Amino acid sequence: MPHFKFEKRVIAQCSGHVAGMDEVGRGPLAGPVCAAIVILDSRRLPRGVDDSKALSAKARYALFEDIFDRALAVSFGLASAREIDAINIRQATHLAMRRAASGLALPPAHILIDGDDPPTGLPCPATPLVKGDSQSVSIAAASIVAKVLRDRLMARLGARHPVYGFERHAGYATARHLAALQKYGPCPQHRMTFSPLRQHELGL
């Protein structure tokens, strides 16, 4: 299970708040990419936090509420499908991360980030951790926040564009989604630079 050891180590060195950051939504054909950042209270750590991909939807929603109740600060940032098309998914992910970090109510002294590709332009030093969402409880908490928020947003987009079923597959390339694209074509929430949209494999 993720732990607080990385955070304690960094706190001892920088004597400030340490945040965990993660993102969700790099791979879908539609919708934004979402980044979240969380500063946990070492005295009130939420129990049962794990990588969001390892949790059921019911567990994620329960932990989402607990994280917001216990954390010192939580923020998130989005980059839209249009921004993804304009600057590519990597740069859009970094943009969402910078937006998340800039929205924190408490300024972090250091950020732990899942993966090996941290963005530039953050307000403080950052350390990337490969598979950090399965090691750092702060990163794992951020992964839950990002996943739940994006799923809720995709459910809203599903109500706005009901033919695609966004509320069921969150924009990923499921058989139902691809069939809807073939029948109805893309909507403004689709990432036109992503295959098969980019390569016109669906005959759009």
N, C-alpha and C positions, 0 to 999 in steps of 0.2 A: 504494500500500500504506500502511497505517497506520504512523505514525512516533512518535518520542519527543520531538518538538519542543515540544508543549504541556506535557508533563511537565517538561522542562528549564526552560522559562520560569517555571513556577510554583515549581519548586524554588529557583530563583534568588531568588525574592521571599519565600518563606516558610521556607526552610532546614529542610525536614522531608520526610517521606514523602508522596508523591502517589499516590493510588489512582484506578483507573478502575472505573466501575460501569455495569452494564447489566442489563436484565431480558428475560425471554422468557415468553410464555404469556398475553398479554393477550386474544388473540382466540379461543382454543378454547372449546368448549362444556363441557369437563370438565377436571378436574385443577386443580392450584394454579398461581399465577403465581410465578415464581422469579426472584430477583435475585441477582447475584453481584458481588463486589468483589475487586479484585486490586491488590496493590502489587508492581510488578516491580522487579527489580534491574537498574539501568542498565548494569551490567558484564556481565550474563548474560541479555540479552533473547532470548526464544525466537524462532526464525526461522520465517517463513512465516505468522505470525499475521495474520488478516484477519477482517472481519465474518463471523460464523458462518454467515450466510445465503449467503455466497459460497463456502463450502467444502463439500466432500463429507462424508458421515458418517464415512468412513474418515479423512480429513484432520483433522476435528474431534476424533476420539478420540485420534489421535496427538498433536495439539497440546495437548489436555487434560492428558495425562500430562506433557508437556514443561513446560507452564505450572506445574503443581504442583511439578515438580522444580526449577525455576529461580526461581520467585517468592519474594519475602520473606514475603508473607502472602496468604492466600486465604480468603474466607468467602462464605457464601451465606445467603439467607433465603427463606422460603416464606410465602405466604398461601393458605389453603385455599379450596376451592370454597364452603364455608359462609361463610367470612369475606368472600369476594367478593360473595356474595349479600347479606350483612348490611350492608356499608359501601360497595359499588360497586367496580368494577374499578380505577378511578383511585386511590382511597384504599387499596385492598388492595395495589396495586403499590407505593405509597409505604410501606406497612407492611412489605412484604417487603424493600424497600431499607433501611429503618431497622434491621431485624433483621440484614441482612447486614453493615451497617457496624458494628453493636454487637458483632459476633462476631469482628472482626479481631484477631489477636494483637498487631499493631503499630498504635498509634494514628496515623491519617493526619493530616497538617497541612492537606490539601486533597483534595477529591474531584472528579474529572472525570466527568460523568454524561451518558450518551447522551440526546439529545432536548432538549426545551425546557420541561420541567415537573419540576424537581427537588423532592423532598419537603422538608418542614420537619422539624425535630427531629433533624438529623444532628449527629454529634459535632464537626464542623468546617465551615468554609466549603466551598461547592461551586460549581462552574461547569458549567452545561449546555452541551453541544455538539451542535448539530443534525447528524445523520449522523456522530456522534462515533465510532461503531464502524468507520467507514471512514477515520478520520483519526488517532485516538489508539490506539496499540498497547495501552495499558492498558485502554481501554474495549473494544477488540476482544478482548483476552484474557478480559475479564469476560463478553463475549457468548458466547464458546466455552464457558466454564465453566457458565454458566447454561443454555445449550442442552443440553449433554451431561448435566448433572445432571437436568434436567427430563425429557429423553428416557428416561433410565434409570428414573426414578420412574414415568413413564407405562408403561414396559414391566412394572414390578412390578404396577401397577394393572391392566394387561392380563391378567396371570396370575390376579389376584384376581377380575376381572370379564371372563371370556374372550369373552362374546358381542359385545362392542363393538369389539374390535380396537384398543384404545388403543395397543398396542405398535407398530402400523403407522401410525396417523395422529396420535398424541399428543393426541387429544381434539378435533382440528379437525373441521369440519362436512363431511366427505367423504360421498360417496353411501353407502358402506358403513355409516358411523356413523349417518347419518340413517335408513337402513333398519333398523338394529338398534334404534334408539330407537322407531321405529314398531311394531316387533314385540314388544320386551321392556319398553318404558318406560325411564325414567331410573333410575340408581343413585345412591347417596349422593355420588359424585364429580362429578355433573353440576351445572352452574351454572343454577339454576332461574330466575334473573333474565335470562338471555340468550335472545334470539330464536334459534330458534323455540320453545324451551321455555317462555319467558315468555308468548308469544302463543298458545300451544297450537295452533300451525300443524300439528303432527303428530297432533293429536287425542288428546293424552295426558291 
